[in-house]
Amino acid sequence: MKSILVIGGGLVGAACAFRLQQAGIRTTLIDPGNKRRAASYGNAGHIGAEQVSPWSTWGNVLRAPAASFAVGGPLDFRWSDAALVLPWVSRFLGACDAKTVARGRAALSSLLHDTMSAWQLLARDVSAPDLVLPHGHVTAWTSARAAERGRQSAERTNWGATTWRDLNAEELARYAAIMKRPPREGILFSGTGQVRDPQGARDAILGAFAAIGGETVSGKVTRIDANGALTLESGTVPRADAVLIAAGAWSGALMRQLGQVAPLISERGYHVQSPQHDWPEDLPTTVFEQHFVVFSRFSSGLRATSCIEFGSPDAPGDARKWRLLERRIADLGVRFSSTPDRWVGSRPTLPDYVPAIGRLKRAPNVLYAFGHAHLGLTMCAATAEIVAALATERGSTIDIAAFAIERFG
Ligand SMILES: Cc1cc2nc3c(=O)[nH]c(=O)nc-3n(C[C@H](O)[C@H](O)[C@H](O)COP(=O)(O)OP(=O)(O)OC[C@H]3O[C@@H](n4cnc5c(N)ncnc54)[C@H](O)[C@@H]3O)c2cc1C
């Protein structure tokens, strides 16, 4: 393969484009260019190497009612998008059986095992070695009862290659200095980290891609055929030897044109971000589990993220979700702007919570990398290594059979 067109310039598409161009393949990245539309713009920036267990489990099904938005939780469905959501839920329930979960855990574990080092290598190769902060992350609880339940659950959970320990008094005191309702207890993970800024990371990768001769075209792909020939909304017909579909939550529609089922749903997440805050630079990403809110300090400000809202990736944001987040921040007493930046974006999620990475059997010059759900930032660097290995026919260092999209028929 001498040339390739990459559809989608989120973190997954950008990292793949960089590695493909670096491998000597003439690479053109196609993206409409609206940065904020991508999930890669507004995520929590957490390199979640600990999340080896798929979310599709009966335990999560049983916990769903207590987490629902109707009772103050983060979980919601856009009922106006029921035609999209219900078939996906049916497949999700099918993926909760023990065998599928075990397969998913093995697949995620293989991708997450070296994800921190894959990110550090990518950061070095795009000349931004300090992009990755390997300082772990914290899960914290503000009541003794929640802490007891949370710790018991942490003890039972498989966290892959990462480890955790209790926060000490000095570490807890750092929270007491910046919030009115600080955690009583918390645990600090090692082997995880965060990026300095998600959009900053994407810009650094795209900048390095351009610097080594990669081309970016502004446009939206409207048609793809079985030979991988593309048509853009503008009518332009770019040509290359191969195509990579990496269009996040929008990838399913392109796969459908190729006759391939790719049951993606958009798990919409929300953030608010404040330029004014007291969060120190070295205080890691912190999950306030009972409050369903994650704080991440970036170079662009303090960001609070929450919510899982199943629906269309193109629907407008629901103002009630931002208000919920703002109430949580006020409850915790974290200094924040009264007019924060509000954002909604789409996690691209397959029913078994395992991404789709591979070469399409029915159209072998089409590669694909999408469906990274809650872990697209975490797994983009490792995914790009696999895609470059596939494109150059080098063979991947991990077994990628479990990521084949054909598992959905
Ligand atoms: C609130 C929230 C918090 C999150 N926190 C984390 C976290 O802490 N850690 C983590 O690992 N993950 C996190 N995620 C998930 C992560 O953001 C996503 O998995 C990841 O960004 C997906 O990247 P992507 O490149 O596949 O898709 P996207 O970033 O969505 O990019 C897809 C791109 O494709 C373009 N596109 C779409 N259709 C077309 C077309 N037809 N032609 C051309 N281009 C097209 C889009 O415009 C977009 O630019 C979070 C997500 C949310 C919403």
The ligand as a MOL file (V3000), in Angstrom:
LIG
                    3D

  0  0  0     0  0            999 V3000
M  V30 BEGIN CTAB
M  V30 COUNTS 53 58 0 0 0
M  V30 BEGIN ATOM
M  V30 1 C -17.5110 13.4910 28.5250 0
M  V30 2 C -16.5260 12.4800 27.9720 0
M  V30 3 C -15.4320 12.1070 28.7390 0
M  V30 4 C -14.5170 11.1700 28.2540 0
M  V30 5 N -13.4050 10.8880 28.9780 0
M  V30 6 C -12.4650 10.0460 28.4890 0
M  V30 7 C -11.2680 9.7990 29.2010 0
M  V30 8 O -11.0280 10.3840 30.2460 0
M  V30 9 N -10.3830 8.9180 28.6800 0
M  V30 10 C -10.6030 8.2980 27.4920 0
M  V30 11 O -9.7790 7.4640 27.0930 0
M  V30 12 N -11.7110 8.5350 26.7740 0
M  V30 13 C -12.6450 9.3970 27.2350 0
M  V30 14 N -13.7790 9.6540 26.5250 0
M  V30 15 C -13.9960 8.9300 25.2610 0
M  V30 16 C -13.1540 9.5120 24.1360 0
M  V30 17 O -13.2940 10.9080 24.0980 0
M  V30 18 C -13.5750 8.9010 22.8080 0
M  V30 19 O -13.5420 7.4860 22.8890 0
M  V30 20 C -12.6200 9.3260 21.6930 0
M  V30 21 O -12.4730 10.7190 21.6630 0
M  V30 22 C -13.0990 8.8170 20.3550 0
M  V30 23 O -12.1760 9.2820 19.3960 0
M  V30 24 P -12.4550 9.0960 17.8700 0
M  V30 25 O -11.3030 9.7000 17.1420 0
M  V30 26 O -12.8130 7.6840 17.5890 0
M  V30 27 O -13.8110 9.9330 17.6000 0
M  V30 28 P -14.0610 11.5010 17.6520 0
M  V30 29 O -13.1360 12.1690 18.5720 0
M  V30 30 O -15.5130 11.7050 17.8640 0
M  V30 31 O -13.6690 11.9720 16.1970 0
M  V30 32 C -14.3950 11.5740 15.0580 0
M  V30 33 C -14.0980 12.5940 13.9610 0
M  V30 34 O -14.6320 12.0850 12.7250 0
M  V30 35 C -15.2250 13.1720 12.0380 0
M  V30 36 N -16.2130 12.6450 11.0970 0
M  V30 37 C -17.4310 12.1140 11.3770 0
M  V30 38 N -18.0620 11.7510 10.2460 0
M  V30 39 C -17.2190 12.0600 9.2290 0
M  V30 40 C -17.3110 11.9290 7.8170 0
M  V30 41 N -18.4040 11.4010 7.2390 0
M  V30 42 N -16.2760 12.3660 7.0600 0
M  V30 43 C -15.1680 12.8840 7.6430 0
M  V30 44 N -15.0180 13.0240 8.9870 0
M  V30 45 C -16.0340 12.6270 9.7550 0
M  V30 46 C -15.8630 13.9930 13.1570 0
M  V30 47 O -16.1650 15.3020 12.7310 0
M  V30 48 C -14.7570 13.9320 14.2210 0
M  V30 49 O -13.8330 14.9720 14.0340 0
M  V30 50 C -14.7190 10.5920 26.9680 0
M  V30 51 C -15.7930 10.9980 26.1840 0
M  V30 52 C -16.6980 11.9410 26.6730 0
M  V30 53 C -17.8310 12.3700 25.7890 0
M  V30 END ATOM
M  V30 BEGIN BOND
M  V30 1 1 1 2
M  V30 2 1 2 3
M  V30 3 2 2 52
M  V30 4 2 3 4
M  V30 5 1 4 5
M  V30 6 1 4 50
M  V30 7 2 5 6
M  V30 8 1 6 7
M  V30 9 1 6 13
M  V30 10 2 7 8
M  V30 11 1 7 9
M  V30 12 1 9 10
M  V30 13 2 10 11
M  V30 14 1 10 12
M  V30 15 2 12 13
M  V30 16 1 13 14
M  V30 17 1 14 15
M  V30 18 1 14 50
M  V30 19 1 15 16
M  V30 20 1 16 17
M  V30 21 1 16 18
M  V30 22 1 18 19
M  V30 23 1 18 20
M  V30 24 1 20 21
M  V30 25 1 20 22
M  V30 26 1 22 23
M  V30 27 1 23 24
M  V30 28 2 24 25
M  V30 29 1 24 26
M  V30 30 1 24 27
M  V30 31 1 27 28
M  V30 32 2 28 29
M  V30 33 1 28 30
M  V30 34 1 28 31
M  V30 35 1 31 32
M  V30 36 1 32 33
M  V30 37 1 33 34
M  V30 38 1 33 48
M  V30 39 1 34 35
M  V30 40 1 35 36
M  V30 41 1 35 46
M  V30 42 1 36 37
M  V30 43 1 36 45
M  V30 44 2 37 38
M  V30 45 1 38 39
M  V30 46 1 39 40
M  V30 47 2 39 45
M  V30 48 1 40 41
M  V30 49 2 40 42
M  V30 50 1 42 43
M  V30 51 2 43 44
M  V30 52 1 44 45
M  V30 53 1 46 47
M  V30 54 1 46 48
M  V30 55 1 48 49
M  V30 56 2 50 51
M  V30 57 1 51 52
M  V30 58 1 52 53
M  V30 END BOND
M  V30 END CTAB
M  END
